[in-house]
Amino acid sequence: MPIFEHIKSCSDTSARIGKVHTHHGTFNTPAFMPVGTQATVKSVCPNELSEMGAEIILGNTYHLYLRPGHRLIEKMGGLHRFMAWDGPILTDSGGFQVFSLAQFRKIEEEGAIFRSHIDGSLHKLTPELAVEIQECLGSDIMMCLDTCIPYPADEQEVRESTALTTRWARRCLKARKRQELLLFPIVQGGMDKKLRARHTEELADMGFDGMALGGLSVGEPKEMLFEMIEVSVPLIPKHYPVYVMGVGTPEDLVNGVARGVDMFDCVMPTRNARNGMLFTSTGRIVIKNACYADDPLPVDPKCDCFTCRNFSRAYLRHLFIARELLSYRLNTIHNLHFYLNLMRQIREAIAADTFKTFMKEFLSARQQE
C-alpha cells in the first residue's frame, strides 16, 4: 500500500483529498494537526481530541528530549502509550526550537549546540540524535533536523544554511533504523525562489516518504509565504504528502490547501484560546472585551462544539476575567473544533468539486485582518 493514497483533485485549484497510511493508522488529508508539544495538547484529553475529529497530532522532539527524556518514554512503551493516544503522531525535529533560542545556541557542521531553556545545561543535537530520539518516541512521521532561516536573512546565510540542511537530511536518512516510521525532510531556501526550487528538487531525489516546507511564517509578508509554497509544491512528487510547518490562521489553511498542501500544524488555536481569542465563521473575537459581558449568544452560532452548545459569551468572559481553569479548556475545545471542522468542510468541498466556491465564500465571510 502506498504511503499517500490520492483520492481526488480539485478541477480548478491544486487542492486534493487523500489518505496517509502510517504505523498507527490512517488519517485523511487535508489535515490539521493539533500541537501536543510536551506529550499533551494543552488542557484537553486524547478522547476529546478524537471526538473533535483529530486523526493525527504533533509532538516536539526538543521538549521531549529535555523533559522527561526519550529513553524514559521508550521505557514506558513509546509516546503513544505514554500519552494514551493511539492514532498517528508526527514529531518535529527540534530545529525550530533550537533556532528560537537565538543567543543560547550555535550551529556547526556536526549539529546544533544549545543550552536548555529549563536548566541551562549544554546539549548537542545532531541529525543522528534527532532520528534516534524520534525512533525512541515511536513517531509515525519523523522530521529531519534542519536549520531554520530567519527573515530577513542575507544571501550567504540563506545559501549556507540551506546547504547544511541538505547534508543533515542525508545523515538522517543514513541514521534511520526503523523503516516502518516515515521520514520527511524539510525544504528551506529562505525567500529565494530559485534556491527554494533547487532545494525542493534535491530533497525530492533522496527517497524520503513525504516532504515538509519549513522556514515559513517567520515574519515574512503573506504574499511571500504563498509564493514560496507555489514554488515548491509543483516540484514535489505527487505520491508524497506535502506538509507546511507552523502555518497558520484559518485563512492560511484554506489558501494553503488551494496550493496543494496536505498537512498543517500551528499552536494558534490552543495558544489563542488561552489568551482569550476565539475563532468564528466571521472572524475572531476577544472574549475579555466588555461588549460580551451580558451577551447570551454562543461564541459562534454556527458552531456545534461542546462549548457553543452549552455556554454563552457572557459566561466565557466571566471565566476568563476570573482566570478560572475552565476558561482555558472551553476556549481550547472551541478553537480546536473550529480548525478541525474547517478541514472537514474543506475535504467535503473538494470531494464535491466545490472547493473554489467554498474558498471564496469562506474568505469573504471572515473579517480580513
C-alpha positions as a Markdown table, in Angstrom:
| # | Residue | x | y | z |
|---|---|---|---|---|
| 1 | Met | 0.0 | 0.0 | 0.0 |
| 2 | Pro | 1.4 | 3.4 | -0.9 |
| 3 | Ile | 2.1 | 5.9 | 2.0 |
| 4 | Phe | -0.1 | 8.5 | 0.3 |
| 5 | Glu | -3.3 | 7.4 | -1.3 |
| 6 | His | -4.7 | 10.1 | -3.7 |
| 7 | Ile | -8.5 | 10.2 | -3.8 |
| 8 | Lys | -9.5 | 13.3 | -5.8 |
| 9 | Ser | -8.1 | 16.6 | -7.0 |
| 10 | Cys | -9.9 | 19.8 | -7.4 |
| 11 | Ser | -10.6 | 20.7 | -11.0 |
| 12 | Asp | -9.8 | 24.5 | -10.7 |
| 13 | Thr | -7.2 | 24.7 | -7.9 |
| 14 | Ser | -4.3 | 22.5 | -6.7 |
| 15 | Ala | -6.4 | 21.2 | -3.8 |
| 16 | Arg | -6.7 | 17.5 | -3.3 |
| 17 | Ile | -8.0 | 14.9 | -0.8 |
| 18 | Gly | -6.2 | 11.7 | 0.2 |
| 19 | Lys | -5.2 | 9.4 | 2.9 |
| 20 | Val | -1.8 | 9.0 | 4.6 |
| 21 | His | -1.1 | 5.4 | 5.9 |
| 22 | Thr | 1.1 | 5.2 | 8.9 |
| 23 | His | 2.3 | 2.6 | 11.5 |
| 24 | His | -0.5 | 3.7 | 13.9 |
| 25 | Gly | -3.3 | 4.1 | 11.3 |
| 26 | Thr | -4.6 | 6.3 | 8.6 |
| 27 | Phe | -5.5 | 9.9 | 8.5 |
| 28 | Asn | -7.4 | 11.9 | 5.9 |
| 29 | Thr | -6.0 | 14.9 | 4.1 |
| 30 | Pro | -6.0 | 17.9 | 4.0 |
| 31 | Ala | -5.4 | 17.6 | 7.8 |
| 32 | Phe | -4.7 | 19.9 | 10.7 |
| 33 | Met | -2.5 | 18.5 | 13.5 |
| 34 | Pro | -3.2 | 19.9 | 17.0 |
| 35 | Val | 0.1 | 20.6 | 18.7 |
| 36 | Gly | 1.0 | 18.5 | 21.7 |
| 37 | Thr | 4.4 | 19.9 | 22.4 |
| 38 | Gln | 5.1 | 18.1 | 25.7 |
| 39 | Ala | 3.1 | 14.9 | 25.1 |
| 40 | Thr | -0.2 | 16.8 | 25.7 |
| 41 | Val | -2.4 | 19.1 | 23.7 |
| 42 | Lys | -2.8 | 21.7 | 26.4 |
| 43 | Ser | -6.0 | 21.5 | 28.5 |
| 44 | Val | -7.7 | 18.7 | 26.6 |
| 45 | Cys | -7.7 | 14.9 | 26.8 |
| 46 | Pro | -6.9 | 12.5 | 24.0 |
| 47 | Asn | -10.5 | 11.2 | 23.9 |
| 48 | Glu | -11.8 | 14.8 | 23.4 |
| 49 | Leu | -9.4 | 15.3 | 20.5 |
| 50 | Ser | -10.8 | 12.2 | 18.9 |
| 51 | Glu | -14.4 | 13.4 | 19.4 |
| 52 | Met | -13.5 | 16.7 | 17.8 |
| 53 | Gly | -12.2 | 14.9 | 14.7 |
| 54 | Ala | -8.5 | 14.9 | 15.2 |
| 55 | Glu | -6.8 | 12.0 | 13.5 |
| 56 | Ile | -3.1 | 12.9 | 13.9 |
| 57 | Ile | -1.4 | 15.1 | 16.5 |
| 58 | Leu | 2.1 | 16.7 | 16.8 |
| 59 | Gly | 4.8 | 16.3 | 19.4 |
| 60 | Asn | 8.1 | 18.0 | 19.9 |
| 61 | Thr | 11.5 | 16.3 | 19.8 |
| 62 | Tyr | 13.3 | 19.2 | 21.5 |
| 63 | His | 11.0 | 19.4 | 24.5 |
| 64 | Leu | 10.5 | 15.6 | 25.0 |
| 65 | Tyr | 14.3 | 15.1 | 24.7 |
| 66 | Leu | 14.9 | 17.6 | 27.6 |
| 67 | Arg | 11.9 | 16.5 | 29.7 |
| 68 | Pro | 11.1 | 13.8 | 30.6 |
| 69 | Gly | 13.7 | 12.3 | 28.1 |
| 70 | His | 13.3 | 10.0 | 25.1 |
| 71 | Arg | 14.7 | 7.0 | 26.9 |
| 72 | Leu | 12.2 | 7.2 | 29.7 |
| 73 | Ile | 9.3 | 7.5 | 27.1 |
| 74 | Glu | 10.7 | 4.5 | 25.3 |
| 75 | Lys | 10.8 | 2.6 | 28.6 |
| 76 | Met | 7.2 | 3.5 | 29.2 |
| 77 | Gly | 6.2 | 1.9 | 25.9 |
| 78 | Gly | 6.7 | 4.8 | 23.5 |
| 79 | Leu | 4.9 | 8.2 | 23.1 |
| 80 | His | 1.5 | 6.7 | 22.0 |
| 81 | Arg | 1.2 | 4.7 | 25.2 |
| 82 | Phe | 2.8 | 7.4 | 27.4 |
| 83 | Met | 0.1 | 9.9 | 26.5 |
| 84 | Ala | -2.7 | 7.5 | 25.7 |
| 85 | Trp | -3.1 | 8.5 | 22.1 |
| 86 | Asp | -3.5 | 5.5 | 19.7 |
| 87 | Gly | -3.6 | 7.5 | 16.4 |
| 88 | Pro | -0.7 | 8.7 | 14.3 |
| 89 | Ile | 1.8 | 11.2 | 15.8 |
| 90 | Leu | 4.2 | 13.5 | 13.9 |
| 91 | Thr | 7.2 | 14.9 | 15.7 |
| 92 | Asp | 9.2 | 17.8 | 14.5 |
| 93 | Ser | 13.0 | 17.6 | 14.7 |
| 94 | Gly | 13.6 | 20.3 | 17.2 |
| 95 | Gly | 15.4 | 22.5 | 14.7 |
| 96 | Phe | 12.9 | 25.4 | 15.0 |
| 97 | Gln | 13.1 | 25.3 | 18.8 |
| 98 | Val | 16.9 | 25.4 | 18.7 |
| 99 | Phe | 16.6 | 28.3 | 16.2 |
| 100 | Ser | 14.3 | 30.2 | 18.5 |
| 101 | Leu | 16.8 | 30.0 | 21.4 |
| 102 | Ala | 18.9 | 32.6 | 19.5 |
| 103 | Gln | 21.7 | 33.6 | 21.9 |
| 104 | Phe | 21.7 | 30.2 | 23.6 |
| 105 | Arg | 22.7 | 28.2 | 20.5 |
| 106 | Lys | 25.5 | 27.7 | 17.9 |
| 107 | Ile | 25.1 | 25.9 | 14.6 |
| 108 | Glu | 28.0 | 23.7 | 13.5 |
| 109 | Glu | 28.5 | 21.1 | 10.8 |
| 110 | Glu | 28.1 | 18.3 | 13.3 |
| 111 | Gly | 24.9 | 19.7 | 14.8 |
| 112 | Ala | 23.3 | 22.4 | 16.9 |
| 113 | Ile | 24.9 | 23.2 | 20.3 |
| 114 | Phe | 22.4 | 24.8 | 22.7 |
| 115 | Arg | 21.7 | 25.4 | 26.3 |
| 116 | Ser | 18.4 | 24.0 | 27.8 |
| 117 | His | 15.8 | 26.7 | 28.4 |
| 118 | Ile | 14.9 | 24.6 | 31.6 |
| 119 | Asp | 18.2 | 24.4 | 33.5 |
| 120 | Gly | 20.9 | 25.9 | 31.2 |
| 121 | Ser | 22.6 | 22.5 | 30.6 |
| 122 | Leu | 24.6 | 22.2 | 27.4 |
| 123 | His | 23.5 | 19.8 | 24.6 |
| 124 | Lys | 24.4 | 19.0 | 21.1 |
| 125 | Leu | 21.5 | 18.0 | 18.8 |
| 126 | Thr | 22.9 | 16.2 | 15.7 |
| 127 | Pro | 20.9 | 14.7 | 12.8 |
| 128 | Glu | 21.6 | 11.3 | 14.1 |
| 129 | Leu | 20.4 | 12.1 | 17.6 |
| 130 | Ala | 17.2 | 13.7 | 16.2 |
| 131 | Val | 16.4 | 10.5 | 14.4 |
| 132 | Glu | 17.3 | 8.4 | 17.5 |
| 133 | Ile | 15.0 | 10.4 | 19.7 |
| 134 | Gln | 12.1 | 10.2 | 17.4 |
| 135 | Glu | 12.6 | 6.4 | 16.9 |
| 136 | Cys | 12.6 | 6.0 | 20.7 |
| 137 | Leu | 9.3 | 8.0 | 20.8 |
| 138 | Gly | 7.9 | 5.8 | 18.1 |
| 139 | Ser | 6.8 | 8.8 | 15.9 |
| 140 | Asp | 4.8 | 7.7 | 12.9 |
| 141 | Ile | 6.2 | 10.6 | 11.0 |
| 142 | Met | 9.7 | 11.8 | 11.9 |
| 143 | Met | 11.2 | 15.1 | 10.7 |
| 144 | Cys | 14.9 | 15.6 | 9.6 |
| 145 | Leu | 16.9 | 18.1 | 11.6 |
| 146 | Asp | 17.1 | 21.3 | 9.7 |
| 147 | Thr | 18.5 | 24.8 | 10.1 |
| 148 | Cys | 15.6 | 27.3 | 10.2 |
| 149 | Ile | 16.4 | 30.6 | 8.4 |
| 150 | Pro | 15.2 | 33.9 | 9.8 |
| 151 | Tyr | 13.5 | 36.6 | 7.8 |
| 152 | Pro | 15.1 | 38.7 | 6.6 |
| 153 | Ala | 18.5 | 37.0 | 6.0 |
| 154 | Asp | 21.4 | 37.8 | 3.7 |
| 155 | Glu | 22.1 | 35.7 | 0.6 |
| 156 | Gln | 25.2 | 34.0 | 2.0 |
| 157 | Glu | 23.4 | 32.9 | 5.2 |
| 158 | Val | 20.5 | 31.5 | 3.2 |
| 159 | Arg | 22.7 | 29.5 | 0.9 |
| 160 | Glu | 25.0 | 28.1 | 3.6 |
| 161 | Ser | 22.1 | 27.2 | 5.9 |
| 162 | Thr | 20.1 | 25.5 | 3.1 |
| 163 | Ala | 23.2 | 23.5 | 2.0 |
| 164 | Leu | 23.7 | 22.4 | 5.7 |
| 165 | Thr | 20.1 | 21.3 | 5.8 |
| 166 | Thr | 20.7 | 19.1 | 2.7 |
| 167 | Arg | 23.7 | 17.5 | 4.3 |
| 168 | Trp | 21.8 | 16.9 | 7.5 |
| 169 | Ala | 19.0 | 15.3 | 5.6 |
| 170 | Arg | 21.4 | 12.8 | 4.1 |
| 171 | Arg | 22.7 | 12.0 | 7.5 |
| 172 | Cys | 19.1 | 11.5 | 8.9 |
| 173 | Leu | 18.4 | 9.0 | 6.1 |
| 174 | Lys | 21.6 | 7.1 | 6.9 |
| 175 | Ala | 20.8 | 7.1 | 10.6 |
| 176 | Arg | 17.3 | 5.8 | 10.2 |
| 177 | Lys | 16.8 | 2.2 | 11.6 |
| 178 | Arg | 13.0 | 1.8 | 11.9 |
| 179 | Gln | 11.7 | 1.7 | 8.3 |
| 180 | Glu | 8.1 | 1.5 | 9.4 |
| 181 | Leu | 8.3 | 5.1 | 10.7 |
| 182 | Leu | 8.1 | 7.7 | 8.0 |
| 183 | Leu | 10.8 | 10.3 | 7.5 |
| 184 | Phe | 10.3 | 13.7 | 5.9 |
| 185 | Pro | 13.0 | 16.3 | 5.0 |
| 186 | Ile | 12.4 | 20.0 | 5.4 |
| 187 | Val | 12.7 | 22.4 | 2.4 |
| 188 | Gln | 14.5 | 25.6 | 3.3 |
| 189 | Gly | 15.8 | 28.3 | 1.0 |
| 190 | Gly | 14.7 | 31.5 | 2.7 |
| 191 | Met | 12.6 | 33.7 | 0.5 |
| 192 | Asp | 14.7 | 33.0 | -2.6 |
| 193 | Lys | 12.5 | 31.4 | -5.2 |
| 194 | Lys | 15.4 | 29.8 | -7.2 |
| 195 | Leu | 17.0 | 28.4 | -4.1 |
| 196 | Arg | 13.7 | 27.1 | -2.8 |
| 197 | Ala | 13.1 | 25.3 | -6.1 |
| 198 | Arg | 16.5 | 23.8 | -6.2 |
| 199 | His | 16.4 | 22.6 | -2.6 |
| 200 | Thr | 13.0 | 21.0 | -3.2 |
| 201 | Glu | 14.3 | 19.1 | -6.2 |
| 202 | Glu | 17.5 | 18.0 | -4.3 |
| 203 | Leu | 15.4 | 16.6 | -1.4 |
| 204 | Ala | 12.8 | 15.0 | -3.7 |
| 205 | Asp | 15.6 | 12.9 | -5.3 |
| 206 | Met | 16.8 | 11.4 | -2.0 |
| 207 | Gly | 14.0 | 8.8 | -1.4 |
| 208 | Phe | 12.0 | 10.1 | 1.6 |
| 209 | Asp | 8.4 | 9.3 | 2.4 |
| 210 | Gly | 7.0 | 12.9 | 2.1 |
| 211 | Met | 8.1 | 16.5 | 2.1 |
| 212 | Ala | 7.8 | 19.4 | 4.5 |
| 213 | Leu | 8.2 | 23.1 | 3.8 |
| 214 | Gly | 9.9 | 24.9 | 6.6 |
| 215 | Gly | 11.3 | 28.4 | 7.3 |
| 216 | Leu | 7.8 | 29.9 | 6.6 |
| 217 | Ser | 5.6 | 32.0 | 8.8 |
| 218 | Val | 8.7 | 33.6 | 10.4 |
| 219 | Gly | 7.7 | 37.2 | 9.8 |
| 220 | Glu | 7.5 | 37.4 | 6.0 |
| 221 | Pro | 4.6 | 39.0 | 4.2 |
| 222 | Lys | 1.6 | 36.7 | 3.5 |
| 223 | Glu | 2.0 | 37.0 | -0.3 |
| 224 | Met | 5.6 | 35.9 | 0.1 |
| 225 | Leu | 4.6 | 32.9 | 2.2 |
| 226 | Phe | 2.2 | 31.8 | -0.6 |
| 227 | Glu | 4.8 | 32.4 | -3.3 |
| 228 | Met | 7.2 | 30.0 | -1.6 |
| 229 | Ile | 4.5 | 27.3 | -1.3 |
| 230 | Glu | 3.7 | 27.8 | -5.0 |
| 231 | Val | 7.4 | 27.4 | -6.0 |
| 232 | Ser | 7.9 | 24.1 | -4.1 |
| 233 | Val | 4.6 | 22.2 | -4.4 |
| 234 | Pro | 4.7 | 21.5 | -8.2 |
| 235 | Leu | 8.3 | 20.1 | -7.8 |
| 236 | Ile | 7.3 | 17.6 | -5.1 |
| 237 | Pro | 6.5 | 14.0 | -6.3 |
| 238 | Lys | 2.7 | 13.5 | -6.4 |
| 239 | His | 2.8 | 10.5 | -4.2 |
| 240 | Tyr | 4.4 | 12.5 | -1.4 |
| 241 | Pro | 2.2 | 14.1 | 1.4 |
| 242 | Val | 3.0 | 17.8 | 1.5 |
| 243 | Tyr | 3.3 | 19.4 | 4.9 |
| 244 | Val | 3.7 | 23.1 | 5.6 |
| 245 | Met | 5.1 | 23.6 | 9.1 |
| 246 | Gly | 3.8 | 26.1 | 11.6 |
| 247 | Val | 1.0 | 27.6 | 9.4 |
| 248 | Gly | -1.3 | 29.1 | 10.5 |
| 249 | Thr | -4.5 | 31.1 | 10.5 |
| 250 | Pro | -7.8 | 29.7 | 9.1 |
| 251 | Glu | -7.2 | 31.8 | 6.0 |
| 252 | Asp | -3.7 | 30.4 | 5.7 |
| 253 | Leu | -5.1 | 26.8 | 5.8 |
| 254 | Val | -7.6 | 27.5 | 3.1 |
| 255 | Asn | -5.1 | 29.3 | 0.9 |
| 256 | Gly | -2.5 | 26.5 | 1.5 |
| 257 | Val | -4.9 | 23.8 | 0.5 |
| 258 | Ala | -5.7 | 25.7 | -2.7 |
| 259 | Arg | -2.0 | 25.5 | -3.5 |
| 260 | Gly | -1.7 | 21.7 | -2.9 |
| 261 | Val | -0.8 | 21.4 | 0.8 |
| 262 | Asp | -2.0 | 18.3 | 2.6 |
| 263 | Met | -0.9 | 18.8 | 6.2 |
| 264 | Phe | -0.7 | 21.7 | 8.6 |
| 265 | Asp | 0.1 | 22.4 | 12.3 |
| 266 | Cys | 0.1 | 25.5 | 14.4 |
| 267 | Val | -0.1 | 26.5 | 18.1 |
| 268 | Met | -2.6 | 29.3 | 17.2 |
| 269 | Pro | -5.9 | 27.6 | 18.1 |
| 270 | Thr | -4.6 | 26.5 | 21.5 |
| 271 | Arg | -2.4 | 29.5 | 22.4 |
| 272 | Asn | -5.0 | 32.0 | 21.3 |
| 273 | Ala | -7.6 | 30.1 | 23.4 |
| 274 | Arg | -5.5 | 30.6 | 26.5 |
| 275 | Asn | -5.2 | 34.3 | 25.6 |
| 276 | Gly | -9.0 | 34.6 | 25.1 |
| 277 | Met | -9.0 | 34.9 | 21.3 |
| 278 | Leu | -11.7 | 32.7 | 19.7 |
| 279 | Phe | -12.2 | 31.8 | 16.0 |
| 280 | Thr | -15.6 | 32.1 | 14.4 |
| 281 | Ser | -17.1 | 31.7 | 11.0 |
| 282 | Thr | -17.0 | 35.5 | 10.6 |
| 283 | Gly | -13.6 | 36.3 | 12.2 |
| 284 | Arg | -12.0 | 36.4 | 15.6 |
| 285 | Ile | -13.5 | 37.7 | 18.9 |
| 286 | Val | -11.6 | 38.7 | 22.0 |
| 287 | Ile | -13.7 | 37.3 | 24.8 |
| 288 | Lys | -12.4 | 39.7 | 27.5 |
| 289 | Asn | -13.9 | 42.7 | 25.7 |
| 290 | Ala | -16.7 | 44.4 | 27.7 |
| 291 | Cys | -19.2 | 44.0 | 24.9 |
| 292 | Tyr | -19.5 | 40.3 | 25.8 |
| 293 | Ala | -20.3 | 40.9 | 29.5 |
| 294 | Asp | -24.0 | 40.3 | 29.0 |
| 295 | Asp | -24.0 | 38.6 | 25.6 |
| 296 | Pro | -26.2 | 35.5 | 25.7 |
| 297 | Leu | -25.1 | 34.1 | 22.4 |
| 298 | Pro | -22.6 | 31.2 | 22.0 |
| 299 | Val | -19.1 | 32.0 | 20.6 |
| 300 | Asp | -20.3 | 31.1 | 17.1 |
| 301 | Pro | -24.0 | 30.5 | 16.5 |
| 302 | Lys | -23.0 | 28.2 | 13.5 |
| 303 | Cys | -20.7 | 26.0 | 15.7 |
| 304 | Asp | -21.9 | 22.8 | 17.3 |
| 305 | Cys | -18.9 | 22.2 | 19.6 |
| 306 | Phe | -19.4 | 21.4 | 23.3 |
| 307 | Thr | -18.6 | 25.0 | 24.3 |
| 308 | Cys | -21.0 | 26.6 | 21.9 |
| 309 | Arg | -23.8 | 24.1 | 22.7 |
| 310 | Asn | -23.7 | 24.8 | 26.4 |
| 311 | Phe | -22.2 | 28.2 | 27.3 |
| 312 | Ser | -22.7 | 31.9 | 26.5 |
| 313 | Arg | -20.2 | 34.5 | 25.6 |
| 314 | Ala | -21.0 | 36.2 | 28.9 |
| 315 | Tyr | -20.1 | 33.1 | 30.9 |
| 316 | Leu | -16.9 | 32.6 | 28.9 |
| 317 | Arg | -15.9 | 36.2 | 29.5 |
| 318 | His | -16.6 | 35.7 | 33.2 |
| 319 | Leu | -14.3 | 32.6 | 33.4 |
| 320 | Phe | -11.5 | 34.4 | 31.5 |
| 321 | Ile | -11.6 | 37.5 | 33.6 |
| 322 | Ala | -11.7 | 35.4 | 36.8 |
| 323 | Arg | -8.8 | 33.3 | 35.5 |
| 324 | Glu | -10.7 | 30.1 | 36.0 |
| 325 | Leu | -9.0 | 27.0 | 34.6 |
| 326 | Leu | -12.3 | 26.0 | 32.9 |
| 327 | Ser | -11.8 | 29.1 | 30.7 |
| 328 | Tyr | -8.7 | 27.5 | 29.0 |
| 329 | Arg | -10.5 | 24.2 | 28.5 |
| 330 | Leu | -13.7 | 25.6 | 27.0 |
| 331 | Asn | -11.8 | 28.1 | 24.8 |
| 332 | Thr | -9.5 | 25.4 | 23.5 |
| 333 | Ile | -12.3 | 23.0 | 22.8 |
| 334 | His | -14.0 | 25.6 | 20.7 |
| 335 | Asn | -10.9 | 26.7 | 18.8 |
| 336 | Leu | -9.7 | 23.2 | 18.0 |
| 337 | His | -13.2 | 22.2 | 16.9 |
| 338 | Phe | -13.3 | 25.2 | 14.6 |
| 339 | Tyr | -10.0 | 24.2 | 13.0 |
| 340 | Leu | -10.8 | 20.5 | 12.7 |
| 341 | Asn | -14.3 | 21.2 | 11.4 |
| 342 | Leu | -12.8 | 23.6 | 8.8 |
| 343 | Met | -10.6 | 20.8 | 7.5 |
| 344 | Arg | -13.6 | 18.5 | 7.3 |
| 345 | Gln | -15.6 | 21.2 | 5.3 |
| 346 | Ile | -12.6 | 21.6 | 3.0 |
| 347 | Arg | -12.4 | 17.9 | 2.3 |
| 348 | Glu | -16.1 | 17.7 | 1.6 |
| 349 | Ala | -15.9 | 20.7 | -0.8 |
| 350 | Ile | -13.0 | 19.1 | -2.7 |
| 351 | Ala | -14.9 | 15.8 | -2.9 |
| 352 | Ala | -18.0 | 17.7 | -4.3 |
| 353 | Asp | -15.7 | 19.8 | -6.6 |
| 354 | Thr | -17.0 | 23.0 | -5.0 |
| 355 | Phe | -13.8 | 24.0 | -3.2 |
| 356 | Lys | -13.2 | 27.2 | -5.2 |
| 357 | Thr | -16.7 | 28.4 | -4.3 |
| 358 | Phe | -16.2 | 27.4 | -0.7 |
| 359 | Met | -12.9 | 29.2 | -0.5 |
| 360 | Lys | -14.4 | 32.4 | -1.9 |
| 361 | Glu | -17.3 | 32.4 | 0.5 |
| 362 | Phe | -15.2 | 31.5 | 3.5 |
| 363 | Leu | -12.7 | 34.2 | 2.9 |
| 364 | Ser | -15.3 | 36.9 | 2.1 |
| 365 | Ala | -17.3 | 36.0 | 5.3 |
| 366 | Arg | -14.4 | 36.4 | 7.6 |
| 367 | Gln | -13.1 | 39.7 | 8.8 |
| 368 | Gln | -9.8 | 40.2 | 7.0 |
| 369 | Glu | -7.0 | 41.1 | 9.5 |
